Amino acid sequence: MLVSNSKVVVTGGAVRIGKTIAGAFAAAGAAVRIHFNTSSAEASALCRSLPKPVNSGHELIQCDFNTAERESL
């Protein structure tokens, strides 16, 4: 996987399969943006445990997509 020095967003990244995907991207060298809705503690713990990318850091993004305003395209 060629994602080293890339930035990726993993929705639902704090638990279950999203956590595994976030870990795989981080292990490959990507800076991961971990989206979560209510799993704040899990997202924070995951962020601290991921290997650090070379040029950037991992970030947390809290958002409830069920209530977020939407723009029509």
C-alpha positions as CSV (number, residue, x, y, z in Angstrom):
1,M,0.0,0.0,0.0
2,L,1.6,3.3,-1.1
3,V,0.2,5.7,1.5
4,S,3.4,6.8,3.2
5,N,3.4,10.6,3.7
6,S,-0.3,10.7,2.8
7,K,-3.3,11.9,4.9
8,V,-6.3,9.7,5.2
9,V,-9.7,10.0,6.9
10,V,-11.3,6.9,8.4
11,T,-14.9,7.4,9.3
12,G,-16.0,5.4,12.3
13,G,-12.3,5.0,13.0
14,A,-12.4,4.6,16.7
15,V,-13.8,1.0,17.0
16,R,-14.3,-2.3,15.2
17,I,-13.2,-2.4,11.6
18,G,-12.6,1.3,11.4
19,K,-10.0,0.9,14.2
20,T,-8.3,-1.9,12.2
21,I,-8.3,0.2,9.0
22,A,-6.9,3.3,10.8
23,G,-4.1,1.1,12.3
24,A,-3.2,-0.4,8.9
25,F,-2.9,3.1,7.3
26,A,-0.8,4.3,10.2
27,A,1.5,1.3,10.0
28,A,1.9,2.1,6.3
29,G,3.1,5.6,7.2
30,A,0.0,7.7,6.7
31,A,-1.2,10.5,8.9
32,V,-4.7,9.3,10.0
33,R,-7.7,11.5,10.7
34,I,-9.9,9.4,13.0
35,H,-13.6,10.3,12.8
36,F,-15.8,9.4,15.7
37,N,-19.3,10.3,17.0
38,T,-19.6,9.2,20.6
39,S,-16.5,7.0,21.1
40,S,-14.2,9.8,22.3
41,A,-12.2,7.7,24.8
42,E,-11.6,4.9,22.3
43,A,-10.6,7.4,19.6
44,S,-8.2,9.2,21.9
45,A,-6.6,5.9,23.0
46,L,-6.2,4.7,19.4
47,C,-4.7,8.0,18.4
48,R,-2.1,7.8,21.1
49,S,-1.2,4.2,20.2
50,L,-0.7,4.6,16.5
51,P,2.9,4.8,15.1
52,K,3.7,8.4,14.4
53,P,4.0,9.5,10.7
54,V,7.1,11.3,9.6
55,N,5.8,14.6,8.4
56,S,2.5,15.0,10.4
57,G,0.5,13.8,13.3
58,H,-2.8,11.9,13.6
59,E,-5.9,13.9,14.4
60,L,-9.4,13.3,15.8
61,I,-12.6,14.5,14.2
62,Q,-15.8,14.4,16.2
63,C,-19.0,14.6,14.1
64,D,-22.5,13.2,14.1
65,F,-23.3,12.7,10.4
66,N,-26.9,12.0,11.2
67,T,-27.4,15.6,12.4
68,A,-24.7,17.5,10.4
69,E,-25.9,20.1,8.0
70,R,-25.8,18.9,4.5
71,E,-25.3,20.9,1.3
72,S,-27.0,19.8,-1.9
73,L,-24.6,19.3,-4.9
